[in-house]
Amino acid sequence: MDRPGSFEFAAVFWGLPLFKHAADRFSAPAVPIPGLHQVVQRAPPIALENAAPEPAVFTWNWISATGTAVLVAAVLAGIIMGFCFSDLCFEILSRARSVRYSLLTIAAMLALATWTRYSGIDATLGLALAQTGTFYPFFGTLLGWLGVALTGSDTASNFLFGSLQTIAREKSRPQPGVNGSGKHSGGVMGKMIDAQSIVVASTVTNWYGHEGSILRYVFFHSLALAILMGILVMLQAYVIPFSRLVVP
C-alpha cells in the first residue's frame, strides 16, 4: 500500500506549480526564434493600437513536462516489477518506434498552430467566424469539434484555434460562458474521429491498415453528435430555461 501511495504523491507533486517553477528555473532553456521573435505585430481590428509585438520563444521544459513524469513513473514501476534496466530501455524504444508516426502527427499539428498564429490566418478566420453573428455559438461548437478531430486533444485544439476563437468571441459578443463550454463540448464529439487516436489505437492493437475503416464507421456518428451539441449550445445562449444552465 505504501508504494502506490508514494507514486500518487509523486504524481501530484510533479504537477504542482511550485515544482514546475523550481524545475523550469534551471532546466527550461528559452531560445528566441531568429527572424520571428517580436517581428509580428497585430493591428486593428484584431488588436488595439500600438499593441506589443508577438513573442516567439521556444522553451524546452524537459523536466517539468508531463511526459517526463510519465516516463519516470513507467521506469520505476518496471524496476519494482522486476524488469532489468536494459529490458526497460528496449521496451521503451520499441514502443516509441511503434508510435513514431503518431508523434510526428502531433508535432505537425502543433507546428500548424504556430504557423497559423504568426501568419495571421487565425485572425482572418476569427473575423470571418464572427460574421456568423447570432449563429456563432453553433459554429463555435463545430469549430471545437474540428479542432479536436485535427489535433487529437482539447488542449491541442486550444493551441490551434484558441487565438481564432478569442478574436471571434470579442467581435460577436456571445453570452458569457457559452463560447468556452460549447467549444469543449464539441471537442468531445470530435475525439472519436481524430487521426491521432485512431492511429495510436490501430498501432497498439497491431490492427494496421484499418484506420480508414474505423474513420468511415464513426465519422457520421461524430458529426451528428456535434450538430446536436451545437443546437444545445444555441439554446443555452438564447432560449430560457436552457440559458439558466450557463454559469456566467
Secondary structure, DSSP 4 states (H G I P E B T S, - for coil): -HHHHHHHHHHHHHTSHHHHHHHHHHH--EEEPTTTTTT----TTTS-TTPPPPP-EEE--TTTSHHHHHHHHHHHHHHHTT--HHHHHHHHHHHHHHTHHHHHHHHHHHHHHHHHHHHTHHHHHHHHHHTTGGGHHHHHHHHHHHHHHHHSSHHHHHHHHHHHHHHHHHHH---TTHHHHHHHHHHHHHGGG-HHHHHHHHHHTT-TT-HHHHHHHHHHHHHHHHHHHHHHHHHHHHSTTGGGGS--
